[in-house]
């Protein structure tokens, strides 16, 4: 298992377990940092790959979690179903900052 894959899995595990009361603030913070990362990674044509997007979200989630009190993170990382829902919300928020695709 690669180191980046392990970090990616750890981030999603932690994100999936946030409590409902703190989730929106954390989701927005992760999405904001993710969008900043995505903007910095856009190609000259304004494109970005799916793996790059995932890396930005993972890196941003890791940064946000590390900035929180460990006891708070532990307390709010108990319910996997809630984490999955929060992850979906993060990706919905991130969709708003992705370049528009021409069809």
C-alpha positions as CSV (number, residue, x, y, z in Angstrom):
1,X,0.0,0.0,0.0
2,X,1.5,3.3,-1.0
3,X,1.9,6.2,1.5
4,X,-0.5,8.5,-0.4
5,X,-3.1,5.8,-0.6
6,X,-2.9,5.3,3.2
7,X,-3.2,9.0,3.8
8,X,-6.2,9.1,1.4
9,X,-7.9,6.2,3.3
10,X,-7.1,7.7,6.7
11,X,-8.6,11.1,5.6
12,X,-11.8,9.4,4.4
13,X,-12.1,7.3,7.5
14,X,-11.8,10.4,9.7
15,X,-14.0,12.5,7.5
16,X,-16.7,9.9,7.5
17,X,-17.0,9.9,11.3
18,X,-17.5,13.6,12.0
19,X,-20.4,14.5,14.2
20,X,-23.4,16.2,12.8
21,X,-22.9,19.4,14.9
22,X,-19.5,20.2,13.5
23,X,-19.7,18.7,10.1
24,X,-20.9,21.7,8.1
25,X,-18.1,24.0,9.3
26,X,-15.5,21.3,8.7
27,X,-17.0,20.4,5.3
28,X,-16.9,24.0,4.2
29,X,-13.3,24.4,5.4
30,X,-12.2,21.3,3.6
31,X,-14.0,22.3,0.4
32,X,-12.5,25.8,0.5
33,X,-9.0,24.4,0.9
34,X,-9.7,21.9,-1.8
35,X,-10.8,24.5,-4.2
36,X,-7.7,26.6,-3.6
37,X,-5.6,23.5,-4.3
38,X,-7.6,22.7,-7.5
39,X,-7.2,26.3,-8.8
40,X,-3.4,26.0,-8.3
41,X,-3.3,22.7,-10.2
42,X,-5.3,23.7,-13.3
43,X,-3.5,23.1,-16.6
44,X,-3.0,26.1,-18.9
45,X,-6.1,24.9,-20.7
46,X,-8.1,25.1,-17.4
47,X,-8.3,21.4,-16.9
48,X,-7.6,19.1,-14.0
49,X,-7.7,15.3,-13.7
50,X,-9.9,13.3,-11.3
51,X,-6.8,11.9,-9.4
52,X,-5.5,15.5,-8.9
53,X,-8.9,16.5,-7.5
54,X,-8.9,13.5,-5.1
55,X,-5.4,14.4,-4.0
56,X,-6.5,18.0,-3.3
57,X,-9.5,16.9,-1.3
58,X,-7.4,14.4,0.6
59,X,-4.6,16.9,1.4
60,X,-7.1,19.5,2.4
61,X,-8.9,17.1,4.7
62,X,-5.7,16.1,6.3
63,X,-4.7,19.7,6.9
64,X,-8.1,20.6,8.4
65,X,-8.1,17.5,10.7
66,X,-4.6,18.3,11.9
67,X,-5.7,21.8,12.8
68,X,-8.4,20.5,15.1
69,X,-8.1,19.4,18.7
70,X,-7.3,15.7,18.8
71,X,-10.0,15.1,21.4
72,X,-12.6,16.8,19.3
73,X,-11.6,14.8,16.2
74,X,-11.8,11.6,18.2
75,X,-15.2,12.6,19.7
76,X,-16.6,13.4,16.3
77,X,-15.2,10.4,14.4
78,X,-17.5,7.7,15.7
79,X,-20.2,7.2,13.0
80,X,-19.0,5.9,9.6
81,X,-22.4,6.6,7.9
82,X,-22.2,10.3,8.9
83,X,-18.7,10.5,7.5
84,X,-19.8,9.1,4.1
85,X,-22.6,11.7,4.0
86,X,-20.1,14.5,4.9
87,X,-17.7,13.3,2.2
88,X,-20.5,13.5,-0.3
89,X,-21.2,17.1,0.8
90,X,-17.5,18.0,0.5
91,X,-17.5,16.7,-3.1
92,X,-20.7,18.6,-3.9
93,X,-19.2,21.8,-2.6
94,X,-16.0,21.1,-4.6
95,X,-18.0,20.6,-7.8
96,X,-18.8,24.3,-7.7
97,X,-15.2,25.3,-8.1
98,X,-14.3,22.8,-10.9
99,X,-13.9,24.2,-14.4
100,X,-16.9,23.9,-16.6
101,X,-16.7,21.0,-19.1
102,X,-17.7,21.7,-22.7
103,X,-20.1,19.0,-24.0
